[in-house]
Amino acid sequence: MNSRASENSTSDLVAAASGELTPTERRIAEAVLAEPTLLAFGTVSDLADRVGTSRPSIVRFANKLGFQGYTLLQKHVRSGLSQQLSRPSERIRQDDITAPPIRDLINAGISSVLDAFDDGRVAELAAPVVQAEKVWILSGETSRAGAHALYSGLSMVRPRVRTLEEHSFGTDLSDAGPQDVAVVFDFRRYRRQVVTATRVLANAGVSIVAITDSPLSPLVELA
């Protein structure tokens, strides 16, 4: 197992290797990300049967993520699950025992979001938005609420923020250029129009910040 594999989550490893994965390996990745317990507690045969592939394909997938075999990948996923399961209990012990249940749920939800980001990652995502001449905000139908929330917040603190609907992608992107940034929201099932518009912007030199739900999202390779 290399150092990159030992330090990163399974999702991060899949994202890093996504450009090298074959169609079969992408199906394996989708199954593992959707149901990590299948890999953590199942055998090579269990995972191969679920995906509809061979055991050697599972081993090659583990190698692509930086592990020398299925067993080491399985240990890595188990470790990640163990950490995720321990965090809520640690927070509960630290919380005020008189807090109402709804407050516990809200605090746990906020904490889980913050746990997913470190200060360096947030700064990395924010930098192009701060420095851009124009900010374009694109979204699919199911992610429109997040796009409008971002537009509302950004437009109060900086000029030249534009939010685009799918029907206007073709006409409103003509003046986008390398000094701009596009923040793109899209979740499974990914909208073809959103991916196409994002590719047009990327080809025009616009920096892309993708807000999506999987390292296998078609937006990842454009960001």
C-alpha positions as CSV (number, residue, x, y, z in Angstrom):
1,M,0.0,0.0,0.0
2,N,1.4,3.4,-1.0
3,S,1.3,6.5,1.3
4,R,-1.4,8.1,-0.9
5,A,-3.7,5.2,-0.3
6,S,-3.1,5.1,3.4
7,E,-3.9,8.8,4.0
8,N,-7.0,9.3,1.8
9,S,-10.6,8.2,1.9
10,T,-11.9,5.6,-0.5
11,S,-13.8,8.4,-2.3
12,D,-10.7,10.5,-2.7
13,L,-8.8,7.5,-4.0
14,V,-11.5,6.7,-6.6
15,A,-11.5,10.4,-7.6
16,A,-7.7,10.4,-8.1
17,A,-7.8,7.2,-10.2
18,S,-11.1,7.9,-12.1
19,G,-9.3,8.7,-15.3
20,E,-7.5,5.4,-15.3
21,L,-10.5,3.2,-14.5
22,T,-12.0,0.9,-17.1
23,P,-15.8,0.7,-17.5
24,T,-15.8,-2.5,-15.4
25,E,-13.7,-0.8,-12.7
26,R,-16.0,2.2,-12.7
27,R,-19.0,-0.2,-12.0
28,I,-17.0,-1.6,-9.1
29,A,-16.2,1.9,-7.8
30,E,-19.9,2.8,-8.0
31,A,-20.9,-0.3,-6.0
32,V,-18.2,0.4,-3.4
33,L,-19.1,4.0,-2.9
34,A,-22.8,3.2,-2.7
35,E,-22.4,0.4,-0.2
36,P,-18.9,0.4,1.4
37,T,-19.9,-2.4,3.8
38,L,-20.0,-4.8,0.9
39,L,-16.3,-4.3,0.4
40,A,-15.5,-3.9,4.1
41,F,-17.1,-7.2,5.2
42,G,-17.6,-9.2,2.0
43,T,-15.2,-11.4,0.1
44,V,-13.8,-10.8,-3.4
45,S,-16.4,-13.2,-4.7
46,D,-19.2,-11.3,-3.0
47,L,-18.2,-8.0,-4.6
48,A,-17.6,-9.7,-8.0
49,D,-21.0,-11.3,-7.9
50,R,-22.7,-8.0,-7.0
51,V,-21.1,-6.1,-9.8
52,G,-21.3,-8.9,-12.3
53,T,-17.5,-9.3,-13.0
54,S,-14.6,-11.5,-12.2
55,R,-12.4,-11.7,-9.1
56,P,-9.3,-10.7,-11.0
57,S,-11.1,-7.5,-12.0
58,I,-11.7,-6.7,-8.3
59,V,-8.0,-7.2,-7.5
60,R,-7.0,-5.0,-10.4
61,F,-9.4,-2.3,-9.1
62,A,-7.7,-2.5,-5.7
63,N,-4.3,-2.1,-7.5
64,K,-5.5,1.0,-9.3
65,L,-6.4,2.6,-6.0
66,G,-2.8,1.9,-4.7
67,F,-3.3,-1.3,-2.8
68,Q,-1.4,-4.6,-3.3
69,G,-4.4,-6.8,-3.2
70,Y,-8.0,-6.9,-2.1
71,T,-7.2,-7.5,1.6
72,L,-5.3,-4.3,2.1
73,L,-8.1,-2.3,0.4
74,Q,-10.6,-4.0,2.6
75,K,-8.6,-3.1,5.8
76,H,-8.5,0.5,4.6
77,V,-12.3,0.7,4.0
78,R,-12.9,-1.0,7.4
79,S,-10.7,1.6,9.1
80,G,-12.6,4.4,7.4
81,L,-16.0,3.0,8.5
82,S,-14.7,2.6,12.1
83,Q,-13.7,6.3,12.2
84,Q,-17.1,7.4,10.8
85,L,-18.9,5.3,13.4
86,S,-16.8,6.6,16.3
87,R,-17.3,10.3,15.6
88,P,-21.1,10.5,16.5
89,S,-20.5,8.7,19.8
90,E,-17.6,11.0,20.7
91,R,-19.8,14.1,19.9
92,I,-22.7,12.7,22.0
93,R,-20.4,12.3,25.0
94,Q,-19.3,15.9,24.7
95,D,-22.7,17.4,24.1
96,D,-24.9,18.8,26.9
97,I,-27.0,15.8,28.1
98,T,-29.9,18.2,28.6
99,A,-30.0,19.2,24.9
100,P,-33.2,18.1,23.1
101,P,-32.9,15.4,20.4
102,I,-33.5,17.8,17.5
103,R,-30.6,19.9,18.6
104,D,-28.4,16.8,18.7
105,L,-29.4,16.0,15.1
106,I,-28.7,19.5,13.8
107,N,-25.3,19.6,15.5
108,A,-24.4,16.2,14.2
109,G,-25.4,17.2,10.7
110,I,-23.4,20.4,10.8
111,S,-20.4,18.6,12.2
112,S,-20.5,15.9,9.5
113,V,-20.3,18.6,6.8
114,L,-17.4,20.4,8.5
115,D,-15.6,17.1,9.0
116,A,-15.6,16.7,5.3
117,F,-13.6,19.9,4.7
118,D,-10.4,21.3,6.1
119,D,-9.4,24.9,6.0
120,G,-7.0,24.4,3.1
121,R,-9.6,22.7,0.9
122,V,-12.1,25.5,1.6
123,A,-9.5,28.1,0.7
124,E,-8.6,26.2,-2.5
125,L,-12.2,26.2,-3.6
126,A,-12.9,29.8,-2.7
127,A,-9.8,31.3,-4.3
128,P,-10.9,31.2,-7.9
129,V,-14.4,32.5,-6.9
130,V,-12.8,35.5,-5.1
131,Q,-10.4,36.3,-7.9
132,A,-12.7,35.8,-10.9
133,E,-13.9,38.7,-13.1
134,K,-17.3,37.0,-13.4
135,V,-18.9,34.1,-11.5
136,W,-21.2,31.8,-13.5
137,I,-23.5,29.5,-11.5
138,L,-25.0,26.6,-13.4
139,S,-27.2,23.8,-12.1
140,G,-29.4,20.9,-13.0
141,E,-33.0,20.7,-12.1
142,T,-32.5,18.7,-8.9
143,S,-29.7,21.0,-7.7
144,R,-31.3,24.4,-8.4
145,A,-31.9,25.2,-4.7
146,G,-28.2,25.1,-3.9
147,A,-27.3,27.2,-6.9
148,H,-29.8,29.9,-6.0
149,A,-28.6,29.9,-2.4
150,L,-25.0,30.5,-3.6
151,Y,-26.2,33.2,-6.0
152,S,-28.0,35.0,-3.2
153,G,-25.0,35.0,-0.9
154,L,-22.3,35.8,-3.5
155,S,-24.3,38.6,-5.1
156,M,-24.4,40.5,-1.8
157,V,-20.6,40.5,-1.5
158,R,-19.3,40.8,-5.0
159,P,-20.4,42.0,-8.5
160,R,-20.9,40.1,-11.7
161,V,-22.5,37.0,-10.4
162,R,-24.8,35.2,-12.9
163,T,-27.0,32.2,-12.4
164,L,-28.1,30.3,-15.5
165,E,-31.0,27.9,-16.2
166,E,-30.7,25.0,-18.6
167,H,-32.8,26.7,-21.3
168,S,-30.4,29.7,-21.5
169,F,-27.1,27.8,-21.5
170,G,-26.6,28.1,-25.3
171,T,-27.1,31.9,-25.5
172,D,-25.8,33.3,-22.2
173,L,-22.3,31.7,-22.2
174,S,-20.9,33.6,-25.2
175,D,-19.0,36.2,-23.2
176,A,-17.4,33.7,-20.7
177,G,-13.6,33.7,-20.7
178,P,-10.4,32.7,-18.9
179,Q,-10.7,35.3,-16.2
180,D,-14.0,33.8,-15.1
181,V,-15.0,30.9,-12.8
182,A,-18.1,28.6,-13.1
183,V,-19.6,26.9,-10.0
184,V,-21.6,24.0,-11.3
185,F,-24.1,22.0,-9.3
186,D,-25.3,18.7,-10.5
187,F,-26.2,15.4,-8.9
188,R,-27.2,11.9,-10.1
189,R,-28.9,11.5,-12.5
190,Y,-26.5,14.0,-14.2
191,R,-28.1,16.4,-16.7
192,R,-26.6,16.1,-20.1
193,Q,-27.1,19.9,-20.7
194,V,-25.2,20.8,-17.6
195,V,-22.3,18.6,-18.5
196,T,-22.2,19.9,-22.0
197,A,-22.3,23.6,-20.9
198,T,-19.6,22.9,-18.3
199,R,-17.4,21.4,-21.1
200,V,-18.0,24.5,-23.2
201,L,-16.9,26.7,-20.4
202,A,-13.8,24.6,-19.6
203,N,-12.8,24.7,-23.3
204,A,-13.1,28.5,-23.2
205,G,-10.6,28.6,-20.3
206,V,-13.1,29.2,-17.5
207,S,-12.1,27.7,-14.2
208,I,-14.6,25.1,-13.0
209,V,-15.6,24.4,-9.4
210,A,-17.9,21.3,-9.3
211,I,-20.4,20.7,-6.6
212,T,-21.4,17.1,-7.1
213,D,-22.1,13.8,-5.4
214,S,-19.5,11.3,-6.5
215,P,-15.9,11.1,-7.7
216,L,-17.3,9.3,-10.7
217,S,-19.5,12.3,-11.7
218,P,-18.8,13.5,-15.2
219,L,-18.1,17.0,-13.8
220,V,-15.0,15.7,-11.9
221,E,-12.9,15.5,-15.0
222,L,-13.8,19.0,-16.0
223,A,-13.0,20.7,-12.6
